[in-house]
Amino acid sequence: MKIESISEAKNNIKILLDNGEKLFLRLEVFLKSALRKGDEISEEEISGLIRQNQFYFVKESAFRFLGRRIHSEKELQRKLSAKKYDKEIISQVLRELRESHYLDDEQFAREFSEEKISRKAFGQNKLKAELRARGVSQEIIDRVLEAKPADVEFENALSLAEKKLSSLKGRNLDGKKITQRLYAYLLSKGFDYDVIKAAVGRLNATGDDDEEE
């Protein structure tokens, strides 16, 4: 096949072939191809150009997701797959983004955990589960969470326990039932038993002091 004409078409370059077929290429793909009017082009070359075009299209889609917030590699892979893009092209895009540090699971794990911890959203057990669900490796999870001060976990558990205790007051519950509710609540938030025991113990001790006064 021969190229009959080359023209601009919005954000693409339109290539008209002598068989009437039209090929729309991204500018980057066209410039790399060095195609000119009158050049012969094979079906194999056309297929290659189409795949290069798809690569840039998938890459743009990936950058749109990353522009909204940081993603783990697995999160981004799932979102791109949901758009029915070619699996091989998705893998190529993810590899390029990883190599250029636009994708970094360790950085994602750090930012994700810092945000959840600062909001006192939940404890380390649930945090680990959330990171695993997003495809972060256990090695990265351990490395990131080991760097977190242990007292932060306790303070977060204590803060959540205090709020829960306030909501339980006035419900005509005895001390044992309140303690059971606090344990169940903090367990559901992903805190370790020892952390929960210490936090609830602190609350009970504070309550005893208040009663003595």
C-alpha positions as CSV (number, residue, x, y, z in Angstrom):
1,M,0.0,0.0,0.0
2,K,1.1,3.5,-0.7
3,I,0.4,6.7,1.4
4,E,-1.7,9.1,-0.7
5,S,-1.8,12.0,1.7
6,I,-0.9,13.1,5.2
7,S,-2.9,15.8,7.1
8,E,-3.7,17.1,10.5
9,A,-7.0,16.0,12.1
10,K,-7.6,17.5,15.6
11,N,-5.0,16.0,17.9
12,N,-4.0,13.3,15.4
13,I,-2.3,12.9,12.0
14,K,-4.5,11.4,9.3
15,I,-2.9,9.2,6.8
16,L,-4.9,8.3,3.7
17,L,-3.8,5.1,1.9
18,D,-4.3,4.3,-1.8
19,N,-6.8,1.6,-0.9
20,G,-9.0,4.2,0.8
21,E,-8.1,3.2,4.3
22,K,-7.5,5.9,6.8
23,L,-5.0,5.7,9.6
24,F,-5.1,8.2,12.6
25,L,-1.9,8.4,14.5
26,R,-0.8,10.4,17.5
27,L,1.8,13.1,16.7
28,E,4.5,11.3,18.7
29,V,3.9,8.0,16.8
30,F,3.8,9.8,13.4
31,L,7.1,11.7,14.1
32,K,8.8,8.5,15.2
33,S,7.6,6.7,12.0
34,A,9.2,9.3,9.7
35,L,6.4,8.5,7.1
36,R,6.1,10.6,4.0
37,K,3.6,11.0,1.2
38,G,4.3,8.4,-1.4
39,D,5.9,5.9,1.0
40,E,5.0,2.2,0.7
41,I,3.6,0.7,3.9
42,S,2.9,-2.9,4.8
43,E,0.1,-4.4,6.9
44,E,2.7,-5.4,9.4
45,E,3.9,-1.8,9.7
46,I,0.3,-0.6,10.1
47,S,-0.3,-3.0,12.9
48,G,2.8,-1.9,14.6
49,L,1.8,1.8,14.3
50,I,-1.7,1.0,15.7
51,R,-0.1,-0.7,18.7
52,Q,2.2,2.3,19.3
53,N,-0.9,4.5,19.1
54,Q,-2.7,2.3,21.7
55,F,0.4,2.5,24.0
56,Y,0.2,6.3,24.1
57,F,-3.6,6.2,24.6
58,V,-3.3,3.8,27.6
59,K,-0.4,5.9,29.0
60,E,-2.5,9.0,28.8
61,S,-5.3,7.2,30.6
62,A,-2.9,6.1,33.3
63,F,-1.6,9.6,33.8
64,R,-5.2,10.8,34.3
65,F,-5.7,8.3,37.1
66,L,-2.3,9.3,38.7
67,G,-3.2,13.0,38.4
68,R,-6.1,12.5,40.7
69,R,-4.2,10.7,43.4
70,I,-1.2,8.3,44.0
71,H,-2.0,4.7,43.1
72,S,-0.4,1.4,43.7
73,E,0.7,-0.5,40.6
74,K,-2.1,-3.1,41.2
75,E,-4.7,-0.4,41.6
76,L,-3.7,1.2,38.3
77,Q,-3.6,-2.1,36.5
78,R,-7.1,-3.0,37.6
79,K,-8.5,0.4,36.5
80,L,-6.8,0.2,33.1
81,S,-8.0,-3.4,32.7
82,A,-11.6,-2.3,33.5
83,K,-11.4,-0.1,30.4
84,K,-10.7,-3.3,28.3
85,Y,-7.3,-2.1,27.1
86,D,-4.9,-4.7,25.6
87,K,-3.2,-6.6,28.5
88,E,0.2,-6.6,26.9
89,I,0.0,-2.8,26.3
90,I,-1.1,-2.3,29.9
91,S,1.9,-4.2,31.1
92,Q,4.2,-2.1,28.9
93,V,2.8,1.1,30.2
94,L,3.0,0.0,33.8
95,R,6.7,-1.1,33.3
96,E,7.6,2.3,31.8
97,L,5.8,4.2,34.6
98,R,7.5,2.0,37.2
99,E,10.9,2.6,35.6
100,S,10.4,6.3,35.5
101,H,9.1,6.3,39.1
102,Y,5.6,7.5,38.4
103,L,4.6,4.2,40.0
104,D,6.2,3.4,43.3
105,D,4.5,1.0,45.7
106,E,6.6,1.9,48.6
107,Q,5.9,5.6,48.2
108,F,2.2,4.7,47.8
109,A,2.3,2.6,51.0
110,R,3.9,5.5,52.9
111,E,1.4,8.1,51.8
112,F,-1.6,5.8,52.3
113,S,-0.6,4.7,55.8
114,E,0.3,8.3,56.8
115,E,-3.1,9.5,55.7
116,K,-5.0,6.8,57.5
117,I,-2.9,7.1,60.7
118,S,-3.2,10.9,60.8
119,R,-7.0,10.5,60.4
120,K,-7.0,7.8,63.2
121,A,-9.0,5.8,60.7
122,F,-7.8,2.3,61.8
123,G,-5.0,0.3,63.3
124,Q,-2.1,-1.5,61.7
125,N,-3.8,-4.9,61.2
126,K,-6.5,-3.3,59.0
127,L,-3.9,-1.0,57.4
128,K,-1.9,-4.1,56.4
129,A,-5.0,-5.7,54.9
130,E,-5.9,-2.5,53.0
131,L,-2.4,-2.3,51.5
132,R,-2.4,-6.1,50.6
133,A,-5.8,-5.6,48.9
134,R,-4.1,-2.9,46.8
135,G,-1.4,-5.3,45.7
136,V,1.4,-4.0,47.9
137,S,4.0,-6.7,48.7
138,Q,4.3,-7.9,52.3
139,E,8.0,-6.9,52.3
140,I,7.1,-3.2,51.5
141,I,4.2,-3.2,54.0
142,D,6.5,-4.5,56.8
143,R,9.3,-2.0,55.9
144,V,6.9,1.0,55.8
145,L,5.0,0.1,59.0
146,E,8.1,-0.8,61.0
147,A,9.2,2.9,60.6
148,K,6.0,4.1,62.4
149,P,6.4,5.0,66.1
150,A,4.6,2.4,68.3
151,D,3.1,5.1,70.5
152,V,1.1,6.5,67.6
153,E,-0.8,3.2,67.3
154,F,-1.7,3.4,71.0
155,E,-2.7,7.1,70.9
156,N,-5.0,6.4,67.9
157,A,-6.6,3.4,69.6
158,L,-7.1,5.5,72.8
159,S,-8.6,8.4,70.8
160,L,-11.1,6.1,69.0
161,A,-11.9,4.4,72.3
162,E,-12.7,7.7,74.0
163,K,-15.1,8.7,71.2
164,K,-16.7,5.3,71.3
165,L,-17.1,5.5,75.0
166,S,-18.8,8.8,74.7
167,S,-21.4,7.3,72.3
168,L,-22.0,4.4,74.7
169,K,-22.7,6.5,77.7
170,G,-26.4,6.8,78.6
171,R,-27.2,3.4,77.0
172,N,-27.8,1.8,80.4
173,L,-24.8,-0.6,79.9
174,D,-22.8,-2.0,82.8
175,G,-19.0,-1.7,82.9
176,K,-18.4,-5.2,81.5
177,K,-20.6,-4.7,78.5
178,I,-19.0,-1.3,77.7
179,T,-15.6,-2.9,77.9
180,Q,-16.7,-5.7,75.5
181,R,-18.1,-3.1,73.1
182,L,-14.9,-1.1,73.2
183,Y,-12.8,-4.3,72.5
184,A,-15.1,-5.3,69.6
185,Y,-15.0,-1.8,68.1
186,L,-11.2,-1.5,68.2
187,L,-10.7,-5.0,66.9
188,S,-12.9,-4.1,63.9
189,K,-10.7,-1.1,63.4
190,G,-7.6,-3.3,63.0
191,F,-5.8,-2.8,66.3
192,D,-3.8,-5.5,68.0
193,Y,-5.2,-7.1,71.2
194,D,-2.3,-5.8,73.3
195,V,-2.8,-2.2,72.0
196,I,-6.6,-2.5,72.7
197,K,-6.0,-3.8,76.2
198,A,-3.6,-0.9,77.0
199,A,-6.0,1.7,75.6
200,V,-9.1,0.4,77.3
201,G,-7.0,0.0,80.5
202,R,-6.1,3.6,80.3
203,L,-9.7,4.6,79.9
204,N,-10.8,2.5,82.8
205,A,-8.0,3.9,85.0
206,T,-9.1,7.4,84.0
207,G,-12.7,6.6,84.8
208,D,-11.7,5.3,88.2
209,D,-9.8,8.4,89.0
210,D,-12.8,10.5,88.0
211,E,-15.0,8.5,90.3
212,E,-12.6,9.0,93.2
213,E,-12.7,12.8,92.8
